[in-house]
Amino acid sequence: MVKVKIRKIGNSLGAILPAETLNSHHLTEGDEVIVSVDAEGIRITPYDPDFEDALQAARTGMKKYRNALKELAK
């Protein structure tokens, strides 16, 4: 766990991540990350285009087979 401070960056606010954190996740300047918020807090994870494609395929399938999935959930 690493404590970081929110700072003004131009007209926005941002958090500067320590070099050790970036290195351990193989992140460099210009890389994209996913920021998600849940009951436990804020989570930052590296962006994975393959995962994004798989998630979109799952959403399409869930939409197409919504009624069948409802029946199976009973």
Secondary structure, DSSP 8 states (H G I E B T S, - for coil): -----EEEETTEEEE---HHHHHHTT--TT--EEEEEETTEEEEEE--HHHHHHHHHHHHHHHHTHHHHHHHH-
